[in-house]
Amino acid sequence: MSKYICLCLLLFFFERSGFAQDNLAVTNIPKDLKLRANAIVRDQQRTVDMRSPNEVLLHVRQVLTIMNKTALAYSRLALFYDKSTTIKSIHGALYDERGNLMQKISAKDFLDESAVSSFSLFEDSRVKHFLPNILQYPFTVVYDYEIKFKQNLIIPDWTPKPYQDMAIEQSSYNFICGIQDQINIKELNYKGKRGEEKNEKQKSYTWSVNALAAAKTEPLLPPAESYQTSVKIAPQQFFYYRKKGMYRNWEELGRWVYTDLVKEQQVATPAMVAKVNTLVADLTDDRKKLAVLYRYLQERTRYISVQIGIGGFQPMAASEVERLGYGDCKGLVNYMQTLLSIAGIPSYYCVVNAGSMKKNMDTDFASMSQGNHIILAVPMKQDTIWLECTSQKLPFGFLSDFTDDRLVVACTADGGKLLRTPKFSENESAQRRTAQFSLNKDGDIVGAFSTIFSGTQYDNRLGLIDLSSGEQAKALKEIYAVDNVDFIQINYTNDQIDTPSISEKLDISIKRYAPKNGARTYLQPNIFNRKASVPIVQKREMPIYINRGYVDNDDITFTVPENYTVELRPADIKLNTDFGEFVMELKQDHNKLVYHRKLLIKEGTFLPERYADYAKFVNAIYQADLSKVVFLEKD
């Protein structure tokens, strides 16, 4: 009987989806969709039914063909759940290339594990996940599942083609809500016209795409939001863990975050008040008070993820952070803001889309799903000081490439405000290296070099500072990746005054670095800083996006044996393009060879047809970095 019921469910699924089982053969996929595709969504139907603010149903039916091992990870289904999210049903099936059933999938086939990350102490989220154990390709996996959410603050969005190497036969998204419900809709790169239906009880919106071909993989893609089709929905009236609210824009949402989530968590204890008053007692300048309190935060607390229920959005109480000595980004920012309020210094609790790729908060579409991190902004008379409260190492007033140069939302009693974090110019994001090396007749290199990292390159060595010497040496061998290199002495200095920078001083030796052939020795002057090549393509489809600019300067002096003369050397190079600048110069002064290299990369977005020029520029640098000097040894 159970087998009969399971079979009926699968037949019901295919009838509902309009995708019959005999269509599962890979031969039925249109040829143009197979081109460049590692995976193909044969059919996907995504339905969100918002029955009430505290009852939202998500129903997904998906038929996905995996063409090769490269796309195996796309076949994994991972469903997260917690006290506000329930997995109501889940099943599926696996089919071979001809469309023959290989395996039925039920809930018992899914692994059920804690979703707690290695750096999280409290988190009530769990995950059910399944990855097909398949050795033959192509194959097709069918999933059918339903999830119930007890909140509507976060509505599942729709991105039918999340990967460049994926093709789509057909995909649709249907959103259903009450006739009186007010929602905000954001359509990105959707070329069709959405369907709308209404009756006396409910209304529905439908989006669909068909026949989306896979795209070739291209380097330096722009942010996905600029080309991916997606639909995002935010109900104006919402419910979340017994919290209710209403918003239409960032001003209203930011006010709700501050008033309903943050403010009530900022009750200072008498001990906190006494401590702050003691720390700033002799200070009259607010900037100095701020620096002292930020140092106190760094010395007294540490970061740890805390995401229990509403804790995903609401910070821990400041008194709890004070008592425990730890908190997540929300809790630590809230704690720092509370300390500042005791000292009479106003500040802003800011939501940001953090990550190395710059990502702005959407100016005309407010939603709680956009931010993933919290930082603190402190307005001063002359400027605004930005604080990363989760780091015990970052200098006062310094934001790294994790949160630099992007729009954030400041949540205040007066409402949400869009602010931009500081931007580092190409010349500020610098790596400056000087070196003195000696080359002996065996081709060995010995000497010392010093490198200063600043701006967005400050983070390049921040993680190495507190490691043991052995761990530092191991990490440096991976970073510099030169055969036979030994780090004899390692020293780091973290300069946090004025413009923050990290100084790296290394004494090294490299056995047999410069190979010999008879009387000739071949030296590659650029030992540590070589630019990788980029592929040459006939036609670029997407714009070229350089996320962040920087500058590298290398000045290396080689002392060679007295009887070595330069027989052959590369010509000096100077390139100046829209993408950046490159200089390579070699000078000889008796038995010294001086190598100078400068590479400046400019941030920006460039038309696809400029890719040939970009590839020419980068590959010229690649070739220059590989160039050698040939020394002739005289008797």
N, C-alpha and C positions, 0 to 999 in steps of 0.2 A: 504493500500500500504506500509506504514512504517513497519508494522509487517512482511509483506512478504519479504521486503528487509532485515530486521534483521535476519529472518530465513535463507534466502539465504546466508548471510554472515557467519552464524554459520556452515551451511552445507559446504560452501566453505572452511572454516577453517579446518574442520575434513577431507575433501578430501585432502587438501594440506598436512596436518600433517600425513596422513596415520593412523589416530587414530579415528575410526568410533564411532559414538555416542553409539551404542549398546555395545561397549567395556568398557563403563564407569562403569558398575556394579562392585562392589567391589569383587564379586566372581571370576572375571576374573584376579585378581592380583595373580601372582604366590605365592604359600604358603611360599616359602623360603624368599620372599621379605617382607612378613608380620611379620616375626619374629623380635621382638624388635623394630619394626618401629612404630613411632607415626604419621609419615606422609610419603607419597609415591609420588614421582614425576612420574606420569604415562608417560608423554611425555613433553619434552621441546625442543623448537627450537629457538635458539638465533642467529640472523643474524646482522652483522655490515657491512654496505655498505659505504665505504669511497669514495664518488664520487669526492670530492675535499678536500683540507685542511680546507675549511670553510663550507663544507656540508657533514655531516656524519649522516646516518640513522641507528637507532637501531630498529629492529623488533623482538618482543618476542611473542611466542605462548607457553602457559604452561597449562598442565592439572595436577592438584595436588589433591590428596585424603588425607583428614585429618581423621585419625583413631579415635582420642579421643580429649578431651578438652585440654590435655597437649600441643598439637601442634596447637591450634587455632591461635596463633599469626603468625604462618608460612603462614596462608592464607591471611594475610593482604598484599595488594599491595599499595606501596607508591611510587609515581613518583614525583621527584623534577624538578622544571623548573625555569628559569630566562630569562634574556634578550638574552642569548646565547643558550637557550634550549627550544624547543617547543614540546608540546605533540600533535602530529598530529591526533591520533585516539586512542580510548580505549573502549573496550567492553568485555563482558564475560557472564558467566552463572553459575548457581549452580545446582547440581544434587544430588539426594538422593542415598542411598546405592545401590538401584537396577538400577541406571542410568537414573532415570526419572527426567525430567526437573522440577525444583522447582521455579527458578527465573532467568530472564534475567537481565544482568547488563549492564548499559550504563553510559555514562560520567556524567549524572545528578545524579547518585547514589553515586558519589565520593564527599567527603568533600574537599573543596578547602580552604586551610588556609595558613597563613604566616608561613614560616619555621624559623622565627626569634627565637633564643633561648632567655632564660630569662636574659642572660648576654651579649646580643648583642645589640648594639645601631643602627647600620646600616647594613642591609642585604637585598638584593633584591630577595632572593630565596623564592619560594612558593612550596607547596606540595599538590598534589591530592592523597587522600588515601581512601581505602575502606576495611572494615573488615566485613565478613559475619556475619549476626545475626542468628546463627544456634543453636538449642537446641538439635538436634538429630545427633548422630554419628554412623558410618562414613558418610562423605559427600564429594563431589568432586566439586572443583571450577576450572573454565576455564577462563583464561585471554588471551586477544589478544590486543597488543598495539604497537604503533610506536612512536618513539621520534626522533626529528631532532636536531642535535647539529651544531652550527655555528663555531665549532673549532675542531681540531683533536689533541690537546695537550694531552687530557685525552681520551683514548679509553676504552669503557666498557670491563672489563675482563670477564672471565668465570670460575665459581667455581660450578660445577654441584651438588656437595653434601656438602653444607655449614654446615650441622649439623650432629652430630654423630647418632642421633635417626631418621634420614631420610634415606629412601631407594630410589633408582632410577631404574625405568624400562628402560627408554631411555632418553638421553639428548645429544644435539649436539650444536656446535658453528661453525658458518661460517663467515669468514672475507673476504670481497671483496674490492679490491683496483685497482688503475690504473696499467697498465703493467710496467710503469716507476717508480712507487712508491717504495721507499726503507723503509723497516720496520725491527724493532728488535722484536724478538719473544722469550718469556720465557715460557717454559713448565715445570711445577712442578708436579712430581709424575704421569705423564701421561704414561701409559703402552702401548698404541696403537701406530699406525703410522698415522701421519696426512696426510689427502688427499690434493693434490695440482692439480689445473687445470689452464690452461692459454689459452687465445686466443689473437687475435691481439689488443684487447682494454683493457682487464682486466685480473686479476688473482685472484684466490680464494684459501683459506686454510680452511680445515674442520677438526674438532675434534669431536669425539663422544664416549660416554660410554654407557654400557648396563648392567643391572642386578647387580647393586651395592647394597649390603645388608646393612641394618642399623647395627650399632655397639652398644654394650652395653656402658652405661655411666661409665667412669672410672675416678677416681681422679688423679690429678697431670698429666694432659695431656701435651705433649710437644707443642711448638708453632705449630699452624695450618699449616704453610707452610711446615712443615716436613712430613705431611701425607696427606693433602688435595690435590686432583687433581685440577689444575688450569692452565689457559693459560692467559698470559699478553702480550699485544702488544703496541709498542711505535713507531710511524712513525718517521723517521729521519728528515723529513722536516715538519714543523708544522706551524699552524696559531692559534692565540689566542688573541681575542680583539684587532685587528689591529696590533698585534705584530707577527712578523715572525722570524723563526729561524731554525737551523738545529743542531742535535746532534746525536752522535753514542755511547757516553760513558759519564761517570760522569764528566770527565775533560771538555768536550765541553758543557754539560748542565750547570755545575756550572759556567762556564765563561759567558754563556748567562744570567743566573739569575742575576749575579752581574752587568754585563754591561748594560743589557736592562731593568732590573726591579729595581735594588737597587741603582746603582750609581747616577742616575738622581734624586733620592729622598734625596740625602745627601748634599744639598746646605745649608750651615750654614748662619744664619742671623747675623748681627753685634752684636745683643744683646747676642746671644749664644756664640760668640767668646769672648766678654767682660766677660761674666759670667764664662766661663771655665778658662780664664786667671786669673781671680780673685781667683777662688777656688784653683788653683794649683800654685799660685805665689810664695809661700814660700817652695815649695816641689821640691826636686831634684830626688827622687826615683820614678820610674815609677809605682811600686806596690802601693805606698802610694797615688800617683795621681789617680790610678785606683780605689782604695778603696773610696776616697773622691768623685769621680764622680759617682760611683755606688750608694753611699748613697744619693747623690743629685737626681739621677734618681728615687730611691725608695720614697723619700720624696715628689718629685714634680709631679710624674705621677701615674696613676692607669691603671689597665688592663680593656679593654672592647673589645669585638669582633667587628671587622669591616670587612665585606665581601661584597663589592659592585663590581660586575663585575670583572675586572682584579684584584681588591683589594683582591681577594682570594689568589693571589700569590704575588702581588706587595705591598710593604709596603707604609703606609702613608708617606708623605714628613716629614722630620725631623722638618721643620719649623712649620708644622701643629701640630705635637705632642707637640712642645714647646708652641704653642699658646693655644691649647685646654687642655693640661695637661692629656691626655689619649691616648691610642692606643692599638692595639692588639699585639700579640707576634712579628709579623713582624715589625710593626711600632715602638715598644719600642726598639727592638734590633737595628733597623736602626738608631734610635735617639741616642742610647748609642754609637753606632759605630761612628756617626758623632761627638759627644762630644769628643770621644777619638782621632779622627783624628785631631781635633783642638789642642789637647794637644800633638800631635806628637806620639801617641801610636797606632801601627797597631793592627787590630783585624780581626776576621773571622766571617762572617754571616753564621750560620750553620743550615742546615735542618736536623731534627731528627724525628724518629718515636717514639713519646712519649707515655708513659703509664706504668703502674706497671709491665706488662709483657715486658721483654726486647725484643726488636725487632730491628735487624740490617738493615741498608740500604743494598740492594742486591749489592754485589761487582761487579758482571758481567752483571747487567741489570739496566741501568739508566732509570728513569721515574719520571715525576712530581707527580704521584699519590701516591708515597711511603711516603713522609713526611707529618706530621700533626702539626708540631710545629717548632719554631725557637729559638735557643739559641746563645750565643756569646762566642767565644773562643778568648782569648787574650794571644798570645805567649810571654813568658818572657825568660830571659836568662837561668834560672834554670828549669823552668817548664811552663805549660800552665794554665792560670786561666780561669775557666769556670763560666759564669754568666747566671743566670735565671732572665731575665729582666721583667717578668710579676708579680713577687712577691714583695710585700712591706715588707715581713717578713723574707725571707730566708737570711741567712748570706752571707757575701761577699765570693765569690769563692766556694760556696757550691751548688752542684746539688743533689736533692733528688732522691728517687726511681722512679720519673717520667721520668728521662732522664739519669740515671746512667748506666755505663758499656755497651755501644752499639756503633756501627759504625754510624757516622753522615757524612754528606757531607758539607765541608766548601766551600762556593762560593766566589771565589776571581778573581781578574783581570787576574791572571795567570791560571785560570781554577779551576774546582772542585777537591777537595782533600778529601780522606776518612780519618777521624780521629776517635779515640775512646775516649769516655768520661770516667772520673775516675770511678774506681771500689772500692766498699767497701768490705773488707774481713768480714768473719763471726764474728770475734772478734771486728771489728770496728762497726758493726751494732748491738749495744748492748742495753739491757734494764737491769739496775742494781737497785735492790730494797732492802732496809733495813727497818725493822719495829720493833717497840716495842709495844706489846699489853699486856693488863691485862685481865684475865678471872675471873669473879666473880662466886659466887655459884649459881646464877640464869642462868648461861650460856651466860651472856652478854660479849661482847668484846668492850673494849675502848682502844684508843691509837693513835699512829701516825706512818706514814710511808713515806718514801721518795724514789722516783724513778727517775733515770737519763736515758734519752733517747738520743742515739747518732747514727751516721751513717744513714742507711736507716730507722732506727726506730725514728729518729729525728722528722719525720712528724707525729708520733703517737699522739702528743698533740699540734702540732703547731696551729691547728684550734681552740683550746680552750683558748689560751692565752688572746685574746682581748674580750672574752665574759664577760658578767656580772656574778657576783657570783651565781645568781640564775640559769642562763643558764649553767654555768659550772657544778653546782650540778646535774642538770637534765641530762646533757651529761654523767657525770661520773657514774650515776646510770645505764645508759644503757651500758657503757663500762664494768663496774665491775660486774653488774648483780647479786648482792647478796641481798637476802631478808632482809628487815628491816635495811639496811645500811643508815646511816645519815652522811653527810659530814659537820662537824662542822666548819672547817676552811680549805680554799683552797688557795694555793700560788704557782705561777709559776715563774720561772726565766729562761730567755732565754740567755744563755751564748754563745756569738758569737766570742769569742777570741780563737785562736788556733783551737782546735777541737770543732766544734759547738755541743752544747747539750742543752736539755731542762730539767730542774729540776722541779719535781712535789712533793710538800709537802702537805700532807693531814692529818688532825685530824679527826678521825671517831669514830662512835659507831655503834655496831650491836646488836640489841636486840635478845635474845634467839638464838644466833648463835650455841652454843654447847648444844644439847638436853640432858636431864637428864632422867635416868630410875632408880629410887631408889637411891642407893648410888653411882651410876656410871654416869659419864659425858663423852660424846663422842665428841671429838674435831677433826675436819678436818683441819690440819695445813695449807694446801695450800688453802688460801682463794680466791686469785685473779688471779691466773695464771695457769689455767688448760688446758691441751692439749686435743683436741677432738679426739675421736676414728676414725678409718677408717674401711670401710667394708672389710671383708675377702672374697676373690674370689678364685675359683678353678684355673682359667686360665686367666692370664692377656694378653691382645692383644697388647697394646701400651707400649712404653717405659715409665719409670717413670721419670718425669722431675721436679726437684726442682729448681725453678726460681731464688731464692735468699737465701743465708744463713744468719744466725743470731745467737746470743747467749743471753740467759736470765739467770740472776743470782738473786736468792731470798734468803735473810737471814732474818728470822723472829724469834724474841724471845718472848715467852709467859711467863708472870708471873702468876702463878696459886696460889690458896689458900694454906696456909701452910700444911693443913691436907690432901692435895691431893697427892696420890702416883700413879705412872704409873702401871696399871695392865696388859695392853696389848699395844704393839706398833708394827708398821710395821718394817720389817727388812730393813737395809740400802741397797741401790741399786746402782750399778755402771754398766753402759752399754756403750760399745764402739763398734760402727759399722761403716760401710762405709757411712751410712746416717747421722751419727751424734753421739753425746755423751749425756748421761744422768746420773746425780748423785742426789741421795736423801739421806740425812743423818739426823738423829735425835740424839740429845744429851740432857741429863738431868743433871742439876746442881742445887741441892736442889729444890727450888720451881720454877725453870726456865726450860722451854723446848725450846731448840734452834733447829730450822728447817732450813736446807740448801737444796736448789734445784738449779741445773744448767742444762740447756738444750741448747745444741749446735746443730743446724741443718746445714748440709753441702749442698752447691749448687752442682748440677750436674745432669747428665742424666744416668739412669741405665737400664739395660736390663729388659724386661717384666718379665722374670722368677725370678727376684729378688724381685718381689712384696710381696711374702709371708714373706721374711725376713724383708722388710720395714714395713708391717702390724704388724708383731710380735714386732718390735721395738716401733712403735707408740702406739700400744695398751697396751704394758707394761707400758709406760709412763702414758697413760690414767688411768690405774688401780692404779698406784702409786699415782697419783694426787688425787684420791678419797679415799685414805687410811686414817684411823682414829686412833687416840690415845685414849685409854680408861683409864680414871682416876677413882680411887676408893677413895671415901671420907671416912676417918676414923673418928670415934667419938672422 
